[in-house]
Amino acid sequence: MELRPDEAPLKEPFWNIDLVSEGEVVMGVLRQRFPETIAILEEALEEADPFDIVYPDNPHEYSDVVAEMIVLMAPVNGALHLLSTDEIEALVREGLARRFGEYPDETRVKRAVRLIANRYSREAETDPPTQKLR
């Protein structure tokens, strides 16, 4: 989750974590609280790979983006099924802008949005949302 000084993001991130161990704690808490949402977001971003940074056997390249996206989803309590496709696209773009200092590949962003929308709608058909406040 740490950015080098020469990697200033396009927008100010919510998370400013300097130590790997702190990032692991944050992601551990978020994964426990939002397991389905994080899985959907990470899988879609890694498959679409808007910045062409994912390599075999190197998972979680977009975890910092997903952590930003979870914060942005606070108004809907992390529930993807409450977002429209346009809102998902805005969420993806804002999450990426908070962690990267350049613009993503447009085709790959659109693909990530489609993957997210398709995945949560399939899960909503088979299983009601289980992410509740604890």
NORSULQUI-V231761 format. One record per residue. PHI is phi in degrees with one decimal (none if undefined). BURIAL is + if it has 16 or more other C-alpha atoms within 10 Angstrom, else -. Layout:
# NORSULQUI-V231761
phi = (PHI:PHI)
burial = (BURIAL:BURIAL)
This chain:
# NORSULQUI-V231761
phi = (none:-85.0:-109.3:-74.6:-56.0:-83.2:-110.8:-57.6:-72.3:-66.5:-131.8:-67.1:-78.3:-73.2:-86.6:-125.1:-108.3:-95.4:-104.3:-58.0:-62.7:-66.5:-62.5:-65.1:-65.0:-59.1:-65.9:-62.0:-65.4:-64.6:-65.1:-70.5:-79.7:-128.1:-60.2:-70.3:-61.7:-64.7:-60.1:-62.8:-64.7:-64.1:-61.4:-65.6:-66.5:-69.3:-71.4:-74.3:48.9:-58.2:-116.2:52.6:-118.8:-88.6:-124.4:-53.8:60.0:-133.2:-75.9:66.8:-67.8:-111.6:-59.3:-66.2:-66.4:-62.5:-60.4:-65.5:-64.0:-62.5:-61.3:-65.1:-89.2:-53.9:-60.6:-112.9:55.2:72.8:-93.4:-59.6:-65.4:-89.1:-101.7:-78.0:-60.9:-63.4:-67.9:-64.3:-61.8:-62.2:-62.5:-62.1:-62.2:-66.9:-59.6:-65.6:-64.4:-77.9:-122.3:-124.6:-96.4:-141.6:-86.4:-77.6:-67.5:-60.8:-62.2:-72.2:-64.0:-59.7:-65.5:-59.7:-61.8:-61.4:-62.0:-63.9:-61.2:-67.2:-69.0:-70.2:-70.5:-65.3:-68.5:-65.7:-68.8:-99.5:-148.6:-66.2:-56.1:-114.6:-86.2:-116.8:-63.8:-110.9)
burial = (+:-:-:-:-:-:-:+:+:-:-:-:+:-:+:-:-:-:-:-:-:-:+:-:-:+:+:-:-:+:-:-:+:+:-:+:+:+:-:+:+:+:+:+:+:+:-:+:+:+:+:-:-:+:-:-:-:-:-:-:+:+:+:+:+:+:+:+:+:+:+:+:+:-:-:-:-:+:+:+:+:-:-:-:+:-:-:+:+:-:+:+:+:+:+:+:+:+:+:+:-:-:-:+:-:-:-:+:+:+:+:+:+:+:+:+:+:-:+:+:-:-:-:-:-:-:-:-:-:-:-:-:-:-)
